[in-house]
């Protein structure tokens, strides 16, 4: 892969091009003023980096006009989740390595990403188009936004870590990394990451989101082998079902998901085979399962779950909500300094925070929007709402409650 600096610039180079300075009438050369958004020379250590895809998506819902060229992808969405939870004060702990094609990204969308003020690295690939995908949904009685198909319409441009990480070594030293792809890609990326890290560096926290197009019963052995390289494996409920049956039932069955989760945990996740499985189930919430302290499973509701009266009006589109969830989950675990020492309770608490982050994705089409409340104020509003307030509301709602999702009829 031939990496080139993206023509629209990186976060540290957002200074508009200028004509050479002309001597002033006093005979001295005028020095350019420092831009108001100039970045510090030394960036802080990264708590989170995503290696997911950057893509333009066509989103299809039944009975609606197709929304085209929506900027998203697992990489950008997961970075959004981490950025939402990190807040303004810790925004520079978030990193992302994205690859785009010769057609680039819309300038307006790129400016929106730069406003997040993360450590963003966008590199260009010669001779190919930016990754494009079509996302289509079907209506289900208990889950209006249920994914039916997800496919690429151009060859996906996955980050090849070696070249890019040599030019930006702090990316490989991040505490947690979000991965997206099939087993062969994940294995290659992890091997490269471990080679780049110094011998004394803390062990990486690796969170893997599988490529939905590659999960079948035939690929189960490859997935089981790759699962032993990561700390958290997180398919959707539909994707998990596809790994264990040739004819998956297109309805949500909570007990069946628990059964498949048990089968996967018996094979082992992580180097010690005691890692964590997080099954993302859309409107039904998520299942956190682990064998770290014996077989444990905990269901958590979505922020906008199906029994909530305002859920139908609030949920506009769910594309990428799972990636937002995983970015927030990885960052919450990393920022807590948990790493390999994390227990089941730690992952459950991080998943609660991640549910809050995902709620900001489903309220609009595309990436969520952020604004500062006021100059000098550290609080931000995402989609016009407070993350802290929404987090307090969700935690109050689930405190002391045992949630068990109802299966589809």
PLY file of the C-alpha trace (Angstrom):
ply
format ascii 1.0
element vertex 409
property float x
property float y
property float z
element edge 408
property int vertex1
property int vertex2
end_header
0.00 0.00 0.00
1.34 3.40 -0.96
0.59 5.87 1.81
0.53 9.58 1.07
-0.29 12.52 3.27
-3.95 13.30 2.80
-4.30 16.50 0.73
-6.75 18.17 3.10
-4.18 17.98 5.88
-3.85 16.44 9.30
-5.00 17.90 12.62
-1.60 19.40 13.26
-1.49 21.08 9.85
-4.78 22.91 9.49
-3.10 26.20 8.64
-4.35 27.59 5.31
-1.78 27.87 2.58
-0.30 31.39 2.39
1.72 33.43 -0.07
5.36 33.96 0.87
5.70 36.82 3.34
6.66 40.17 1.85
9.00 42.53 3.66
7.15 45.29 5.51
7.78 48.94 4.89
10.16 48.89 7.84
12.31 46.34 6.01
11.48 43.45 8.34
9.75 40.31 7.33
6.30 39.94 8.85
5.90 36.74 10.85
2.66 34.82 10.43
0.41 34.78 13.46
-0.09 31.52 15.26
-3.46 29.97 14.33
-6.00 29.81 17.12
-6.33 26.07 16.73
-2.64 25.24 16.60
-1.87 21.90 18.21
0.67 21.41 20.97
4.00 20.11 19.69
3.91 17.09 21.95
0.69 15.13 21.99
-0.33 13.23 25.14
-0.14 9.41 25.25
-3.04 7.73 23.52
-5.57 5.75 25.51
-7.45 4.60 22.41
-6.84 4.10 18.69
-9.17 2.64 16.08
-7.98 0.73 13.01
-11.48 0.40 11.58
-12.65 1.49 8.16
-13.47 4.96 6.91
-16.31 4.67 4.43
-19.14 6.42 2.62
-22.44 4.61 3.10
-25.79 4.42 1.33
-28.42 3.69 3.98
-31.71 2.05 3.02
-34.77 1.84 5.26
-38.12 0.34 4.19
-40.48 2.98 2.82
-37.88 5.76 2.93
-35.70 7.50 0.41
-32.14 6.16 0.36
-29.65 8.41 2.18
-26.46 8.45 0.13
-22.80 9.16 0.81
-23.06 9.25 4.59
-19.60 9.50 6.11
-19.06 6.72 8.62
-17.50 3.31 8.91
-16.48 1.23 11.95
-13.32 3.26 12.47
-14.87 6.71 12.56
-17.86 5.51 14.55
-15.70 3.83 17.18
-13.56 6.96 17.45
-16.78 8.90 18.02
-17.72 6.61 20.91
-14.35 7.04 22.57
-14.40 10.79 21.99
-17.88 11.16 23.52
-16.80 9.42 26.71
-13.40 11.09 26.91
-14.92 14.57 26.91
-13.19 17.82 26.05
-10.52 17.57 28.74
-9.19 14.20 27.51
-9.99 14.52 23.83
-6.34 14.26 22.75
-6.12 10.75 24.22
-8.18 9.53 21.25
-6.48 8.45 18.02
-7.54 7.12 14.66
-5.81 5.76 11.59
-8.03 5.97 8.52
-7.42 5.25 4.85
-9.24 7.03 2.02
-9.02 6.79 -1.74
-8.24 9.26 -4.49
-11.74 10.75 -4.24
-11.05 11.72 -0.61
-13.68 12.91 1.85
-16.15 15.78 1.66
-14.42 18.88 3.05
-17.34 19.75 5.31
-17.27 16.31 6.90
-13.52 16.42 7.35
-13.79 19.79 9.10
-16.33 18.23 11.45
-13.87 15.46 12.33
-11.07 17.94 12.93
-13.33 19.85 15.32
-13.25 16.82 17.61
-9.56 17.67 18.18
-8.33 14.08 18.39
-5.06 12.64 17.14
-6.44 11.88 13.70
-4.29 10.48 10.90
-5.89 10.19 7.47
-3.76 8.70 4.73
-4.53 8.40 1.04
-4.35 5.34 -1.17
-3.33 5.88 -4.79
-5.41 4.26 -7.49
-8.48 3.29 -5.44
-11.72 4.90 -4.35
-12.67 5.54 -0.74
-14.44 2.52 0.74
-18.16 2.51 -0.02
-20.87 0.28 1.41
-24.62 -0.24 1.26
-26.51 -0.79 4.51
-30.08 -2.07 4.25
-32.64 -2.70 7.00
-35.84 -4.67 7.40
-38.74 -4.00 9.74
-39.26 -6.32 12.71
-42.06 -5.98 15.28
-39.79 -5.58 18.30
-36.80 -3.99 16.59
-37.66 -1.55 13.78
-34.03 -1.08 12.76
-32.79 -4.61 12.21
-29.89 -5.09 9.81
-30.73 -7.18 6.78
-27.70 -6.73 4.54
-24.36 -4.96 4.72
-22.02 -5.11 1.74
-19.10 -3.28 0.19
-19.53 -1.74 -3.25
-15.81 -0.99 -3.58
-12.80 -2.92 -2.27
-12.38 -1.96 1.43
-9.29 0.06 2.31
-8.13 -1.42 5.61
-5.24 0.23 7.46
-1.97 -1.63 6.94
-0.35 -0.73 10.20
3.34 -1.06 9.46
3.93 1.89 7.11
1.60 4.29 8.86
2.69 3.40 12.38
6.33 3.94 11.55
5.46 7.52 10.58
3.33 8.05 13.70
4.78 5.73 16.38
2.49 6.97 19.18
-0.38 5.12 17.49
1.22 1.76 18.24
1.74 2.66 21.90
-1.95 3.26 22.64
-3.40 1.48 25.66
-6.42 0.10 23.77
-7.01 -0.57 20.09
-10.28 -1.19 18.26
-9.96 -3.65 15.37
-12.39 -4.38 12.55
-12.15 -7.14 9.99
-11.87 -10.83 9.22
-9.58 -13.18 11.18
-6.67 -13.08 8.71
-6.54 -9.28 8.76
-6.86 -9.10 12.54
-4.07 -11.62 13.02
-1.80 -9.64 10.70
-2.56 -6.32 12.40
-1.99 -7.70 15.89
1.31 -9.30 14.85
2.52 -5.97 13.47
1.37 -4.05 16.52
3.21 -6.35 18.90
6.37 -6.08 16.80
6.24 -2.28 16.92
5.74 -1.99 20.67
8.77 -1.73 22.90
9.52 -4.71 25.18
8.64 -2.79 28.34
5.33 -1.36 27.06
2.11 -2.41 28.86
0.11 -5.12 27.17
-2.43 -3.89 24.66
-6.15 -4.09 25.34
-7.54 -5.38 22.03
-11.24 -5.08 21.16
-12.33 -6.87 17.98
-15.42 -6.03 15.94
-15.81 -8.68 13.20
-16.58 -7.95 9.56
-20.26 -9.00 9.29
-19.79 -10.28 5.75
-17.28 -12.91 6.90
-19.12 -14.66 9.72
-20.42 -18.08 8.73
-20.30 -21.56 10.21
-17.51 -22.31 7.73
-15.31 -19.52 9.15
-15.85 -20.55 12.79
-12.44 -22.27 13.16
-10.61 -19.17 11.90
-12.61 -16.96 14.25
-11.92 -19.21 17.23
-8.17 -19.05 16.56
-8.16 -15.25 16.18
-10.32 -14.79 19.29
-7.40 -16.05 21.39
-5.39 -12.99 20.35
-7.84 -10.38 21.67
-9.28 -9.39 25.03
-12.82 -8.55 23.92
-14.64 -10.11 20.97
-17.90 -8.40 20.03
-20.21 -9.68 17.30
-23.84 -8.67 17.00
-26.51 -11.19 17.98
-27.11 -11.97 14.30
-23.38 -12.39 13.61
-22.88 -14.70 16.59
-25.78 -16.86 15.42
-24.27 -17.15 11.94
-21.10 -18.64 13.42
-23.00 -21.59 14.89
-25.71 -22.42 12.41
-26.06 -22.72 8.66
-29.65 -21.46 8.72
-29.90 -18.67 11.30
-33.39 -17.71 12.43
-34.01 -14.03 11.60
-35.50 -13.32 15.02
-33.97 -12.40 18.33
-33.83 -15.27 20.83
-32.17 -14.34 24.11
-31.72 -17.92 25.30
-30.20 -18.96 21.97
-27.71 -16.07 22.17
-26.70 -17.21 25.67
-26.23 -20.75 24.38
-23.98 -19.64 21.52
-22.08 -17.38 23.89
-21.39 -20.36 26.14
-20.09 -22.39 23.20
-17.73 -19.59 22.20
-16.46 -19.02 25.74
-15.73 -22.73 26.12
-13.29 -22.42 23.21
-11.71 -19.39 24.86
-11.11 -15.70 24.18
-7.74 -14.11 24.87
-4.30 -15.64 25.50
-5.46 -17.09 28.81
-8.83 -18.13 27.29
-10.62 -16.09 29.93
-11.38 -13.00 27.90
-14.75 -11.35 27.40
-17.54 -11.72 24.86
-19.83 -8.72 24.35
-22.81 -9.45 22.11
-24.40 -6.29 20.69
-28.14 -6.79 20.26
-29.47 -3.43 19.09
-32.73 -2.44 20.75
-32.40 -5.48 23.03
-29.19 -4.10 24.57
-26.08 -6.23 25.00
-24.86 -9.40 26.66
-21.57 -9.34 28.57
-20.19 -12.84 29.11
-16.93 -14.10 30.58
-15.29 -17.13 32.17
-12.80 -15.06 34.15
-14.51 -15.79 37.46
-16.58 -18.76 36.44
-19.30 -18.60 33.80
-20.98 -15.20 34.10
-23.51 -13.43 31.89
-25.13 -10.03 32.32
-27.69 -8.40 30.02
-27.88 -4.60 29.83
-30.68 -2.63 28.15
-30.05 -0.13 25.39
-30.36 3.52 26.37
-33.36 3.70 24.06
-34.81 0.26 24.66
-38.01 -0.97 23.15
-40.12 -0.47 26.29
-39.25 3.20 26.57
-42.01 5.53 25.40
-39.72 7.99 23.64
-37.55 5.41 21.90
-39.59 5.32 18.69
-39.34 9.07 18.21
-35.70 9.37 19.27
-34.19 6.58 17.18
-33.60 7.78 13.63
-30.90 5.44 12.33
-28.69 2.84 14.01
-25.93 2.39 11.43
-22.62 2.23 13.27
-24.15 2.33 16.74
-22.37 -0.91 17.58
-19.02 0.59 16.60
-19.71 3.68 18.71
-20.49 1.35 21.59
-17.21 -0.53 21.17
-15.09 2.61 20.93
-16.61 3.85 24.17
-16.19 0.43 25.80
-12.51 0.20 24.84
-11.79 3.74 26.00
-13.61 3.27 29.31
-11.58 0.13 30.05
-8.34 1.77 28.97
-8.91 5.04 30.83
-9.65 3.01 33.95
-6.22 1.41 33.68
-7.76 -2.05 33.65
-6.09 -3.85 30.77
-5.58 -7.52 31.52
-6.59 -6.97 35.13
-10.19 -6.26 34.22
-12.87 -8.35 35.81
-16.44 -9.06 34.76
-17.73 -6.15 36.83
-15.31 -3.77 35.13
-16.55 -4.74 31.68
-20.17 -4.43 32.76
-19.56 -0.92 34.09
-17.74 0.04 30.89
-20.61 -1.40 28.84
-23.07 0.81 30.71
-21.04 3.86 29.76
-20.83 2.58 26.18
-24.63 2.26 26.00
-24.86 5.96 26.74
-22.37 6.78 23.99
-24.28 4.69 21.46
-27.46 6.65 22.17
-25.92 9.71 20.53
-25.36 7.82 17.31
-28.95 6.62 16.79
-30.50 10.09 17.06
-29.34 11.29 13.64
-28.04 10.01 10.33
-24.25 10.03 10.26
-21.73 11.03 12.88
-22.96 12.79 16.05
-22.29 16.52 16.41
-20.51 18.24 19.28
-20.54 21.83 20.53
-18.87 23.43 23.54
-21.23 24.95 26.08
-19.11 28.10 26.46
-15.53 29.28 26.18
-13.52 27.98 29.09
-16.21 25.44 29.98
-15.16 21.82 29.75
-18.70 20.54 29.18
-19.79 19.56 25.70
-23.16 18.89 24.16
-23.49 16.05 21.68
-26.58 16.34 19.50
-27.58 19.11 21.92
-27.56 16.86 25.01
-25.24 16.49 27.99
-23.25 13.26 28.17
-22.93 13.52 31.94
-26.66 13.97 32.48
-27.55 11.17 30.13
-25.04 8.92 31.89
-26.53 9.70 35.31
-30.00 8.96 34.00
-29.01 5.61 32.52
-27.05 4.46 35.58
-29.97 5.34 37.86
-32.28 3.33 35.63
-30.18 0.15 35.69
-28.94 0.32 39.28
-30.09 -2.74 41.19
-32.18 -3.96 38.27
-31.89 -7.36 36.59
-32.61 -6.95 32.89
-33.66 -9.90 30.76
-34.62 -9.05 27.16
-37.79 -10.56 25.79
-37.42 -12.79 22.76
-39.27 -12.07 19.54
-42.52 -13.91 19.15
0 1
1 2
2 3
3 4
4 5
5 6
6 7
7 8
8 9
9 10
10 11
11 12
12 13
13 14
14 15
15 16
16 17
17 18
18 19
19 20
20 21
21 22
22 23
23 24
24 25
25 26
26 27
27 28
28 29
29 30
30 31
31 32
32 33
33 34
34 35
35 36
36 37
37 38
38 39
39 40
40 41
41 42
42 43
43 44
44 45
45 46
46 47
47 48
48 49
49 50
50 51
51 52
52 53
53 54
54 55
55 56
56 57
57 58
58 59
59 60
60 61
61 62
62 63
63 64
64 65
65 66
66 67
67 68
68 69
69 70
70 71
71 72
72 73
73 74
74 75
75 76
76 77
77 78
78 79
79 80
80 81
81 82
82 83
83 84
84 85
85 86
86 87
87 88
88 89
89 90
90 91
91 92
92 93
93 94
94 95
95 96
96 97
97 98
98 99
99 100
100 101
101 102
102 103
103 104
104 105
105 106
106 107
107 108
108 109
109 110
110 111
111 112
112 113
113 114
114 115
115 116
116 117
117 118
118 119
119 120
120 121
121 122
122 123
123 124
124 125
125 126
126 127
127 128
128 129
129 130
130 131
131 132
132 133
133 134
134 135
135 136
136 137
137 138
138 139
139 140
140 141
141 142
142 143
143 144
144 145
145 146
146 147
147 148
148 149
149 150
150 151
151 152
152 153
153 154
154 155
155 156
156 157
157 158
158 159
159 160
160 161
161 162
162 163
163 164
164 165
165 166
166 167
167 168
168 169
169 170
170 171
171 172
172 173
173 174
174 175
175 176
176 177
177 178
178 179
179 180
180 181
181 182
182 183
183 184
184 185
185 186
186 187
187 188
188 189
189 190
190 191
191 192
192 193
193 194
194 195
195 196
196 197
197 198
198 199
199 200
200 201
201 202
202 203
203 204
204 205
205 206
206 207
207 208
208 209
209 210
210 211
211 212
212 213
213 214
214 215
215 216
216 217
217 218
218 219
219 220
220 221
221 222
222 223
223 224
224 225
225 226
226 227
227 228
228 229
229 230
230 231
231 232
232 233
233 234
234 235
235 236
236 237
237 238
238 239
239 240
240 241
241 242
242 243
243 244
244 245
245 246
246 247
247 248
248 249
249 250
250 251
251 252
252 253
253 254
254 255
255 256
256 257
257 258
258 259
259 260
260 261
261 262
262 263
263 264
264 265
265 266
266 267
267 268
268 269
269 270
270 271
271 272
272 273
273 274
274 275
275 276
276 277
277 278
278 279
279 280
280 281
281 282
282 283
283 284
284 285
285 286
286 287
287 288
288 289
289 290
290 291
291 292
292 293
293 294
294 295
295 296
296 297
297 298
298 299
299 300
300 301
301 302
302 303
303 304
304 305
305 306
306 307
307 308
308 309
309 310
310 311
311 312
312 313
313 314
314 315
315 316
316 317
317 318
318 319
319 320
320 321
321 322
322 323
323 324
324 325
325 326
326 327
327 328
328 329
329 330
330 331
331 332
332 333
333 334
334 335
335 336
336 337
337 338
338 339
339 340
340 341
341 342
342 343
343 344
344 345
345 346
346 347
347 348
348 349
349 350
350 351
351 352
352 353
353 354
354 355
355 356
356 357
357 358
358 359
359 360
360 361
361 362
362 363
363 364
364 365
365 366
366 367
367 368
368 369
369 370
370 371
371 372
372 373
373 374
374 375
375 376
376 377
377 378
378 379
379 380
380 381
381 382
382 383
383 384
384 385
385 386
386 387
387 388
388 389
389 390
390 391
391 392
392 393
393 394
394 395
395 396
396 397
397 398
398 399
399 400
400 401
401 402
402 403
403 404
404 405
405 406
406 407
407 408
